[in-house]
Amino acid sequence: MTAPTTPAAAAATIRRVTFESEGSKLVGNLYYPPTYQAGQMYPTILIGGSWTNVKEQMAGTYAQKLAERGYWVLGLDFRGFGESEGEPRQYESPARKVADFKNAITFLESLPEVDQNRLALVGVCASGGYLSWVASEDKRVKALATVAAWIHDAEAVKLIYGGEEGVQQRIQAAKEAKNRYAETGEITLVPLASTSDTRAAMYGEFDYYLNPKRGALPQWNKGFNVMSWEDWLTYNPTTLARNIQLPTLMIHSDEAVLPDYAKRFFSDIPHTHKELYWTEGNQFDFYDNERNVNESVAQIDAFFKQHLA
């Protein structure tokens, strides 16, 4: 990877980077601040978005604005998604994504411009939970911020996915899909979002994922690997909070996903330097609504400037 040669401008400079994770090549976008100067070290952020996301969606939206405030920011395509290698494709595995995030930190540590004493995480939606997992284990991380974090447990998934019966049906479908993949190498895909196909992982009016002017980008595969259900529904990030021993900012609202779970998670974080910023907006507003994104970026910037000293 080479340093940017374009002159400093109001917008961040983006460079495509590659690195290894568990034997697969991952592709990321590294955002340089407009004030970039060779030989200097910068506070650095690793960022992630919702489930099945690619680096051009929420990660790119937030990375651009955070870089403009002076940070280096890395967004990546996880194994099996976007431009990155890895099989099976479109497999939403929390454990696999956490491993990719940790390997991304290792990559960032190899760059001379990265200030390892000012390395932070920003997780939007599902990555709020995934990066909380990273923050609870990886001592290289110095601060964490979550935006509309998806934090669920076994009871919460029943509320969202049709009760015990709906959860067990999805887990059984995942087991069958895993067996099929092991035997034949074939994956079972359904739409991630649809207003007409009841097999979709999200059935209904999910405009962010259906609108090409929002999240339905050409780089994003609209399929959901049925194998993912078991991993997603049995994953429980609520227990992670008690192991987070670093400054943490959580941004959430009453209209975002599982607000009571977010409040409980925040309460369980033992670190003294923590902040819960409560605002307005639904879950998808935090993905790309200009007001919500700008408000969140301002809060993250202020918090990191205070705690990444």
N, C-alpha and C positions, 0 to 999 in steps of 0.2 A: 504494500500500500504506500502511495506517495502522498505527500502533503499537497493541499490545494494550491494551485498556481493562479487562480482567479483573484483579482483584487478584492479587498474587503468591500462589502456592500451592505445594504440594510438587511437583506435576507441571509439566512444561513447557507453555507455551501454543503452539498451532499456528496458523499463519496461511497461507492459500492465497495463492500469489504467481504472477505470470506474467511472462515476459520473452521476448525474441526470440533465436532461434538460426538463422542462415542463412535468414532469411525465414519461419520457422515459429514459432508461439507455443508455448512450453513452459510447462507447469504444474508447480509445485513446492510442497512443504510446508516452511515455515520455522519452526523450533522455537526459541522464546524461552526463556531460562532463567527459573526461578521468581524469581530475584533481579533481573529486568529493571527498569531505571529509565531513563526517557527522558533523553537527553542523554549517556549513558555509551557507551563503546565496549567491545566484547567480542571475545575470541578466537573465531574463526569456523571452522567445519568444513564442507566440501563432501563429501558421502558418496554412495556408490553400491554396488549389490549385484550379484547374479549376472547371467548372460545372460538376456534377455527380462524382466528384473525391472521392477516398478513401485515407486513411492515408498513404498507402504504395506507392502512386504515387508521385506527386510533393512535397507534404508535407514531406514525408519520405526522399526524395532525398536531399532537402535543410536542413531538421532538422539534419541529420547525420553530414553534413559539418559544420553547425553552432554550434552544440554541441561540435565538435572537437576544436572549437575556444573559448570554455569556457562558453557557454550558456546552460541553461536548455531550452529545446524546446518541446512543446506539439503539436502533430498533432492528429486530431480526425476524426472519422466517424460521419457524421451528422445524424440526425434522418432520418430513411428510407434508409440509405446507409450502405454498408459494414456490420460490426459486430454489429452496433448499432440497438437498438429497434426503433420503430416509424412507423406509418402508415399514409398515403399510402407510399409504397416503391417507390424509384427512383423519388421522387417528388422534382424538382428543384424550391424551394421557397426561394427567397432572404430573405424575412422577417423571415422565419423559421430558416434559417442558421445564420442570424445575432443574433437571440435569442440564438442559440446553442453556438455561439462564446462568448456571454456575460456570459452565464452559465459556459463556460469553464474558463473564467477569475475568476469567483467566486470560482471554484474548485482550480485553481492555488493559489489563495489567502489563501486557507486553508492549504497549504503546508509550513512547517517551513523553507524549503530551498529557497523559492521564495522571492526575494527582491522586495517588492511591489513598491518601488520607482524606480525600473529598469525593468518595465514590458512593452514589446514592441510587435508589430504586424508585421508579414510579410505575404503579400498576393500575390499569383501568379495568373495571369489571372483573372477569375471571382472573386476570393477571394480578389483581389486588390480592387474591388468595394465594396464587402461585408465588408471588414475590414476597408475601409474608412468610411463606415456607422457607424461601431462600434466606430472608432476613433472620429467621429464627435459628438458622444453623451456620451461616457463613459469616465469619468474623471480619471478612474483608469489607463488608458493607458498613457504612457509617450513618446512613439515614434512610428512612422509608416514607413514601407518600402513596396513599391509595385514593382512587377516584371512583365513586360508585362501586365499591368492591363487592364482588359476589362472594358472600360467606354463608355456606349452608351446612346442615348436618342431616342426619337420617330423617328427622321429623320435618325439616323444611322441604326436602325433596318430595315428600308425600303431598305437601300443600301445592307444589308447583306441577307435579307430574301425575296427577290423577290418583292420589292415595296409594296405599300399600299395593293394591292390585296393579295400578299403572306402573309403579316403580318395578315390581317384580316381572311384569311383562317385558319391560325394556331390558332388564338385566338378563332375562332368559334369551331374548333376541340377540343380545351382545355375546353371550356364551356360544350360541349357535353360529354366529358370524365368525367368532374366533376359531371355532372348530373347522369351519369351512375354509378359512384362510390357511390354517395349519395343514389341511389336507390337499388343497388345490392351489393356494396362492391367490385366490380371488377374494376381493373385498366387496362388501355389501354397502352400497351408498343409497341414502335417501336425501331429499332436499333439506338443507339446513332450515330454510324458511319458505313457507308457501301459504297462500290464501285458499288453495283448492285441493292440495294433496295432503290427506290426513296422516300420511306416514312421516311428514316433515318433523324434524326435531323441534321446530317452532311453527306451530300451525296457527295462522291468524294474520292480522295486519301488522307486520313487523317491517315498517317502511325503511328503516335504516338498511336492512339486508336485502330489500327488494328494489330499492331505488338506485339506479346507476349514478345519480348525482350525489349520492351519499356513500353507503358502504358497498354497494354491488359493483365493485370495481373490476376491470378486466383481469387484474392480477389475482383476484380472489376466486377460488373454486367454491361453487355454491353447494357442494355435496357434503354430507355428514356421514362419517363411517359408523355404521351401527355397532361395531366393536366398542366404540367409545362409551356406550351407555353404562357398562359395568364400572369402568374406571371413574366416570364422572359422578355417578349416583352413590358410590360407596366412599368417595373422597370426602373427608371431613376437616375443613380448615379451621373450624371453630376452636380446636384445641391448641392451635399454634400461638395464640396471643400471649400466653403466659411465658413463652420462651423468647419473646422479642425484647432484647436488651439494648435498644438504640432509639434515638429520637424518631418519633413516628407522627405523621400527620394523616388524618383520615378525613376525606371530603365526601359528604353524603347528603341525602335529602329524604323527606317522607315519601316522595314519589319514586325514588330509586328502589332497587331490589332489596327486599328483606331489611328494612331500616332498623328494626329491633335487634337483629343479629349484628348489624354493624355497631350499634351502641354497646351491646354486650361484649363484642370483641374488643372494642376500644377500652372498655372498663377493665378487661382482664389483662391488658398490657401493663407490666409492672414498672416500665421505665418512667422516670420522673418527667422527662421532657416529651410530652405527647400533647397533641391538640386535635380536637374534633371540630371541624368546621361544617356547620349545618346550613344548608342553603335551599334553593328551590330548583325544580327541574326533574323530569322523569329520567329513567335509566339511559335512554338513547340520546337525550339532550346532552349528556356528559360526553358522548362520543364525538359530536361534531357541531353542536349548536354554538355559535360564535360567543354568545354571552357566557354560557356555562364553561366553555373551554378557556376563555380569557380570564374569567374569575378564578378558575381552578389553577391555571398557570401562575397567576399573581400570588395566590396563597402558597403554592409550592415554592416559588422563587423566594418569597419572604421567609418561609420556614427553613429552607436550605441555607440561605445566607446567614441565618442566625445559628444554625447547628452544624454547618460544615466548616467551621473555623479551624 
